[in-house]
Amino acid sequence: MNKVTIYTSQTCPYCIKAKKLLKMLNLDYTEINIENNFDEMCDKLSKQYNIPSISTVPQIIINDHYIGGYDDLESLYKNKKLDEILE
């Protein structure tokens, strides 16, 4: 089973698009709203996945593989590379 985590904010249009794509792909996900601790979560993700700077949402992790934002997820999907990350 795939483990998908998406860090979001309530009004972010790219977060909405990412969740819609994940649902279309029948992928269950855990959503973590980071509005109340945005800077803290960005720092945590930057350190955990060795990413120089994270300053936007959504941030998507699939099976402990850092994907990035919506554009990254969509690109992986369109280029058929998302299948390599999914179990």
N, C-alpha and C positions, 0 to 999 in steps of 0.2 A: 504494500500500500504506500502511495506517495504521501510525503509530508510536505505540505505547502503552508508557508506563513507569509502574510502580507501585512506590512505596516502602512497604515492609512491615516487620513484625516477625513472628517465628515463631508466637507464641501469640495474636495479635490476631484475634478472631472477625470483625471487620469486614473485615480483610484477606482472610480466607478467603472471605467472602461476595463481596467485590469480584472476586477471582480467578475465583470460580465464575460470576459474571455475565459477565465478560469471555469466559470459555470458552464459555458458552452462546451468546454473540453471535459466536462464531468469530473472536475477536480475539486474535491473538498478542500477547504483551507481554513486556517485559523487566522482571524483578523485581529490585529492589535492597533487600536486607535492611539496615536501618539500626540494628539493635540496638547495634552496637559504636561507632557514632558518631552517635547520635540527635540530640544538640544541634547538632552541626556541620551535619548534613544539613538540619535544620529551618531553621537560619539561612540556609544556601545557597538553599534553595527560596524562603524569604521574600523574599530579595533578588532572586533571578532573576525571580520572578513578581509582585513588588511586592505581596506579601500581608503585612499587618501582623504577624500572629503565627501560626505553625504549631506545633502542639504534640501532634498526634496522627497516627497512621497508620490506614489507608492514605492516601497522597497520590498522586493519579492525574493524569497528564498524557497527553493524546491529541493528536497532531499539533501539538505545541508550544502547546496550549491547556490551561491549568490548569483541571482539573475540580474538584478538592478531594478529599473523602473518599467513602466508600461511599454515604452518604445522597445526596450530590450526584450521583453517577453513577446511582444508582437513579432519582432524580427526573428527570434528563435522559432516561433510557431510557423511563420511564413516560409522560412528557409528549411523547414523540416528538421531542425536541430534540437527542438524541444524533446523529441522522442528519445534522444540519447540521454537526457537527464531523468526522464520518467522511468519508473520501474515497470 
